[in-house]
Amino acid sequence: MPRKAQTESVSDLNAAPGGAAAVDRALSLLAAFQPGDDALSLGDFAARTQLYKSTVLRLLASLEHAALIRRLDDGRYALGAEIARLHGLYAAAFSLDQIVLPVLRDLVAATGESAAYHVKQGHGADAVRVCLYRVDSPHPIRDHIKAGDVLPLDQGTGGRVLTAFDPQAPSPAAKDKALYARIRKDGYFSSVGDRLADVAGISAPVLDARGALAAAVTLTMPAHRYDAAYIRQVLTAAKQLNGRV
């Protein structure tokens, strides 16, 4: 009889109710890959899953047969081509607008002002921000940014937030260091006239599933309609998008 493990494996601790133990264990091997891993050794798998090496080898054989894992010449194992195929199918079925636009519409409904979703594009001095999605305010007087517009990173609340929370952003000018430190501390940025004299904005960062900066959600309005009470609603919108983009 096989020896009983003294320490419960990761798959045992997170077993699917009514599921198959062998499948749980195989999936725990795939889940053992972490950001930055190009390949794992047999010892890596055993340490991260708390499974015996003999069990890991049998599971790897099945995963390799399914092209979910591939064995490298040095004896380590990398993710296989089937992972890429499945990712392509998932990406084709996954539409970001189905996640972002409902949140922006709710933000507009709650505030009566215009909401947008900005992402950074490019690197270094050539970096800009792009408005990927925009839902207009019902008011006839509003700013007229539209989806697809390219805007600066060093002006406007959306650009400031994308710069402040980007660990790879160039070091800001001395006059801006305190501003970006405050934005990171507050978790948002609100301003009147930062890019255009008569326009006010409130922006908050949106994080991806790894906790990295993905975008900025922004509410804009004419300066005379600015209301600090909207900050809470922008933060709520950003929180609703966190981990889903």
Contacts in CASP RR format, 6 or more apart in sequence:
PFRMAT RR
TARGET T0000
AUTHOR 0000-0000-0000
METHOD contacts of the structure
MODEL  1
MPRKAQTESVSDLNAAPGGAAAVDRALSLLAAFQPGDDALSLGDFAARTQ
LYKSTVLRLLASLEHAALIRRLDDGRYALGAEIARLHGLYAAAFSLDQIV
LPVLRDLVAATGESAAYHVKQGHGADAVRVCLYRVDSPHPIRDHIKAGDV
LPLDQGTGGRVLTAFDPQAPSPAAKDKALYARIRKDGYFSSVGDRLADVA
GISAPVLDARGALAAAVTLTMPAHRYDAAYIRQVLTAAKQLNGRV
2 52 0 8 1.000
3 52 0 8 1.000
5 50 0 8 1.000
5 51 0 8 1.000
5 52 0 8 1.000
7 50 0 8 1.000
8 50 0 8 1.000
9 25 0 8 1.000
9 28 0 8 1.000
9 49 0 8 1.000
9 50 0 8 1.000
9 51 0 8 1.000
10 28 0 8 1.000
10 31 0 8 1.000
10 48 0 8 1.000
10 49 0 8 1.000
10 50 0 8 1.000
10 51 0 8 1.000
11 21 0 8 1.000
11 24 0 8 1.000
11 25 0 8 1.000
11 27 0 8 1.000
11 28 0 8 1.000
11 49 0 8 1.000
11 51 0 8 1.000
12 21 0 8 1.000
12 24 0 8 1.000
14 24 0 8 1.000
14 28 0 8 1.000
15 21 0 8 1.000
15 24 0 8 1.000
16 23 0 8 1.000
16 24 0 8 1.000
22 59 0 8 1.000
25 49 0 8 1.000
25 51 0 8 1.000
25 55 0 8 1.000
25 59 0 8 1.000
26 59 0 8 1.000
26 62 0 8 1.000
26 63 0 8 1.000
28 49 0 8 1.000
28 51 0 8 1.000
29 45 0 8 1.000
29 49 0 8 1.000
29 56 0 8 1.000
29 59 0 8 1.000
29 60 0 8 1.000
29 63 0 8 1.000
29 69 0 8 1.000
30 63 0 8 1.000
30 68 0 8 1.000
30 69 0 8 1.000
30 79 0 8 1.000
32 40 0 8 1.000
32 44 0 8 1.000
32 45 0 8 1.000
32 48 0 8 1.000
32 49 0 8 1.000
33 40 0 8 1.000
33 79 0 8 1.000
35 210 0 8 1.000
38 78 0 8 1.000
39 72 0 8 1.000
39 74 0 8 1.000
39 76 0 8 1.000
39 77 0 8 1.000
39 78 0 8 1.000
40 48 0 8 1.000
40 76 0 8 1.000
40 77 0 8 1.000
40 78 0 8 1.000
41 75 0 8 1.000
41 76 0 8 1.000
41 77 0 8 1.000
42 53 0 8 1.000
42 56 0 8 1.000
42 57 0 8 1.000
42 60 0 8 1.000
42 75 0 8 1.000
42 77 0 8 1.000
43 53 0 8 1.000
43 56 0 8 1.000
44 76 0 8 1.000
45 51 0 8 1.000
45 56 0 8 1.000
45 60 0 8 1.000
45 77 0 8 1.000
46 52 0 8 1.000
46 53 0 8 1.000
46 56 0 8 1.000
49 56 0 8 1.000
51 59 0 8 1.000
60 69 0 8 1.000
60 71 0 8 1.000
60 77 0 8 1.000
63 69 0 8 1.000
64 70 0 8 1.000
64 71 0 8 1.000
64 77 0 8 1.000
66 82 0 8 1.000
67 80 0 8 1.000
67 81 0 8 1.000
67 82 0 8 1.000
68 79 0 8 1.000
68 80 0 8 1.000
68 82 0 8 1.000
68 83 0 8 1.000
69 77 0 8 1.000
69 78 0 8 1.000
69 79 0 8 1.000
69 80 0 8 1.000
70 77 0 8 1.000
70 78 0 8 1.000
70 79 0 8 1.000
70 80 0 8 1.000
70 81 0 8 1.000
71 77 0 8 1.000
72 78 0 8 1.000
96 132 0 8 1.000
96 245 0 8 1.000
97 133 0 8 1.000
99 241 0 8 1.000
99 244 0 8 1.000
99 245 0 8 1.000
100 117 0 8 1.000
100 132 0 8 1.000
100 133 0 8 1.000
100 241 0 8 1.000
100 245 0 8 1.000
101 133 0 8 1.000
101 135 0 8 1.000
103 217 0 8 1.000
103 237 0 8 1.000
103 240 0 8 1.000
103 241 0 8 1.000
104 115 0 8 1.000
104 116 0 8 1.000
104 117 0 8 1.000
104 133 0 8 1.000
104 134 0 8 1.000
104 135 0 8 1.000
104 217 0 8 1.000
104 237 0 8 1.000
105 115 0 8 1.000
105 135 0 8 1.000
106 237 0 8 1.000
107 115 0 8 1.000
107 135 0 8 1.000
107 217 0 8 1.000
107 219 0 8 1.000
107 233 0 8 1.000
107 234 0 8 1.000
107 237 0 8 1.000
108 114 0 8 1.000
108 115 0 8 1.000
108 135 0 8 1.000
108 136 0 8 1.000
108 137 0 8 1.000
108 138 0 8 1.000
110 233 0 8 1.000
111 219 0 8 1.000
111 221 0 8 1.000
111 227 0 8 1.000
111 230 0 8 1.000
111 233 0 8 1.000
112 137 0 8 1.000
112 138 0 8 1.000
112 139 0 8 1.000
113 137 0 8 1.000
113 139 0 8 1.000
113 142 0 8 1.000
113 219 0 8 1.000
113 220 0 8 1.000
113 221 0 8 1.000
113 225 0 8 1.000
113 230 0 8 1.000
114 134 0 8 1.000
114 135 0 8 1.000
114 136 0 8 1.000
114 137 0 8 1.000
114 142 0 8 1.000
114 143 0 8 1.000
114 145 0 8 1.000
114 219 0 8 1.000
114 220 0 8 1.000
114 221 0 8 1.000
115 134 0 8 1.000
115 135 0 8 1.000
115 217 0 8 1.000
115 218 0 8 1.000
115 219 0 8 1.000
115 220 0 8 1.000
115 237 0 8 1.000
116 131 0 8 1.000
116 133 0 8 1.000
116 134 0 8 1.000
116 135 0 8 1.000
116 145 0 8 1.000
116 217 0 8 1.000
116 218 0 8 1.000
116 220 0 8 1.000
117 131 0 8 1.000
117 132 0 8 1.000
117 133 0 8 1.000
117 134 0 8 1.000
117 206 0 8 1.000
117 215 0 8 1.000
117 216 0 8 1.000
117 217 0 8 1.000
117 218 0 8 1.000
118 129 0 8 1.000
118 130 0 8 1.000
118 131 0 8 1.000
118 132 0 8 1.000
118 151 0 8 1.000
118 158 0 8 1.000
118 159 0 8 1.000
118 162 0 8 1.000
118 203 0 8 1.000
118 215 0 8 1.000
118 216 0 8 1.000
118 218 0 8 1.000
119 129 0 8 1.000
119 130 0 8 1.000
119 132 0 8 1.000
119 162 0 8 1.000
119 214 0 8 1.000
119 215 0 8 1.000
119 216 0 8 1.000
120 127 0 8 1.000
120 128 0 8 1.000
120 129 0 8 1.000
120 130 0 8 1.000
120 153 0 8 1.000
120 162 0 8 1.000
120 166 0 8 1.000
120 213 0 8 1.000
121 127 0 8 1.000
121 128 0 8 1.000
121 129 0 8 1.000
121 130 0 8 1.000
121 150 0 8 1.000
122 128 0 8 1.000
123 168 0 8 1.000
124 169 0 8 1.000
124 170 0 8 1.000
125 170 0 8 1.000
127 153 0 8 1.000
127 169 0 8 1.000
128 150 0 8 1.000
128 151 0 8 1.000
128 152 0 8 1.000
128 153 0 8 1.000
129 150 0 8 1.000
129 151 0 8 1.000
129 152 0 8 1.000
129 153 0 8 1.000
129 158 0 8 1.000
129 159 0 8 1.000
129 162 0 8 1.000
129 216 0 8 1.000
130 148 0 8 1.000
130 149 0 8 1.000
130 150 0 8 1.000
130 151 0 8 1.000
131 145 0 8 1.000
131 146 0 8 1.000
131 147 0 8 1.000
131 148 0 8 1.000
131 149 0 8 1.000
131 150 0 8 1.000
131 151 0 8 1.000
132 147 0 8 1.000
132 148 0 8 1.000
132 215 0 8 1.000
133 147 0 8 1.000
134 145 0 8 1.000
134 146 0 8 1.000
134 147 0 8 1.000
136 142 0 8 1.000
137 221 0 8 1.000
139 225 0 8 1.000
141 222 0 8 1.000
142 220 0 8 1.000
142 221 0 8 1.000
142 222 0 8 1.000
143 196 0 8 1.000
143 199 0 8 1.000
143 220 0 8 1.000
143 221 0 8 1.000
143 222 0 8 1.000
145 151 0 8 1.000
145 220 0 8 1.000
151 159 0 8 1.000
151 195 0 8 1.000
152 159 0 8 1.000
152 195 0 8 1.000
153 159 0 8 1.000
153 162 0 8 1.000
153 163 0 8 1.000
153 169 0 8 1.000
154 160 0 8 1.000
154 163 0 8 1.000
154 176 0 8 1.000
155 194 0 8 1.000
155 195 0 8 1.000
156 191 0 8 1.000
156 194 0 8 1.000
156 195 0 8 1.000
156 201 0 8 1.000
156 203 0 8 1.000
157 189 0 8 1.000
157 190 0 8 1.000
157 191 0 8 1.000
157 194 0 8 1.000
157 201 0 8 1.000
157 202 0 8 1.000
157 203 0 8 1.000
157 216 0 8 1.000
157 218 0 8 1.000
157 220 0 8 1.000
158 189 0 8 1.000
158 203 0 8 1.000
158 216 0 8 1.000
158 218 0 8 1.000
159 203 0 8 1.000
159 216 0 8 1.000
160 179 0 8 1.000
160 180 0 8 1.000
160 183 0 8 1.000
160 189 0 8 1.000
160 191 0 8 1.000
160 194 0 8 1.000
160 203 0 8 1.000
161 183 0 8 1.000
161 188 0 8 1.000
161 189 0 8 1.000
161 203 0 8 1.000
161 204 0 8 1.000
161 205 0 8 1.000
161 216 0 8 1.000
161 218 0 8 1.000
162 169 0 8 1.000
162 205 0 8 1.000
162 213 0 8 1.000
162 215 0 8 1.000
162 216 0 8 1.000
163 169 0 8 1.000
163 172 0 8 1.000
163 180 0 8 1.000
164 179 0 8 1.000
164 180 0 8 1.000
164 183 0 8 1.000
164 184 0 8 1.000
164 189 0 8 1.000
164 205 0 8 1.000
165 183 0 8 1.000
165 184 0 8 1.000
165 205 0 8 1.000
165 213 0 8 1.000
166 213 0 8 1.000
167 213 0 8 1.000
172 179 0 8 1.000
172 180 0 8 1.000
183 189 0 8 1.000
187 204 0 8 1.000
187 205 0 8 1.000
187 235 0 8 1.000
188 202 0 8 1.000
188 203 0 8 1.000
188 204 0 8 1.000
188 205 0 8 1.000
188 231 0 8 1.000
188 234 0 8 1.000
188 235 0 8 1.000
188 238 0 8 1.000
189 202 0 8 1.000
189 203 0 8 1.000
189 204 0 8 1.000
190 200 0 8 1.000
190 201 0 8 1.000
190 202 0 8 1.000
190 203 0 8 1.000
190 226 0 8 1.000
190 228 0 8 1.000
190 231 0 8 1.000
191 200 0 8 1.000
191 201 0 8 1.000
192 199 0 8 1.000
192 200 0 8 1.000
192 201 0 8 1.000
192 223 0 8 1.000
192 226 0 8 1.000
193 199 0 8 1.000
193 200 0 8 1.000
193 223 0 8 1.000
194 201 0 8 1.000
197 223 0 8 1.000
198 222 0 8 1.000
198 223 0 8 1.000
199 220 0 8 1.000
199 221 0 8 1.000
199 222 0 8 1.000
199 223 0 8 1.000
200 220 0 8 1.000
200 221 0 8 1.000
200 222 0 8 1.000
200 223 0 8 1.000
200 225 0 8 1.000
200 226 0 8 1.000
201 218 0 8 1.000
201 219 0 8 1.000
201 220 0 8 1.000
201 221 0 8 1.000
201 226 0 8 1.000
202 218 0 8 1.000
202 219 0 8 1.000
202 230 0 8 1.000
202 231 0 8 1.000
202 234 0 8 1.000
203 216 0 8 1.000
203 217 0 8 1.000
203 218 0 8 1.000
203 219 0 8 1.000
203 234 0 8 1.000
204 216 0 8 1.000
204 217 0 8 1.000
204 234 0 8 1.000
204 235 0 8 1.000
204 237 0 8 1.000
204 238 0 8 1.000
205 213 0 8 1.000
205 215 0 8 1.000
205 216 0 8 1.000
205 238 0 8 1.000
206 213 0 8 1.000
206 214 0 8 1.000
206 215 0 8 1.000
206 216 0 8 1.000
206 217 0 8 1.000
206 238 0 8 1.000
206 241 0 8 1.000
206 242 0 8 1.000
206 245 0 8 1.000
207 213 0 8 1.000
207 214 0 8 1.000
207 242 0 8 1.000
207 243 0 8 1.000
208 214 0 8 1.000
208 243 0 8 1.000
208 245 0 8 1.000
209 243 0 8 1.000
209 244 0 8 1.000
211 242 0 8 1.000
211 243 0 8 1.000
214 243 0 8 1.000
214 245 0 8 1.000
215 241 0 8 1.000
215 245 0 8 1.000
217 234 0 8 1.000
217 237 0 8 1.000
217 238 0 8 1.000
217 241 0 8 1.000
218 234 0 8 1.000
219 230 0 8 1.000
219 233 0 8 1.000
219 234 0 8 1.000
221 230 0 8 1.000
END
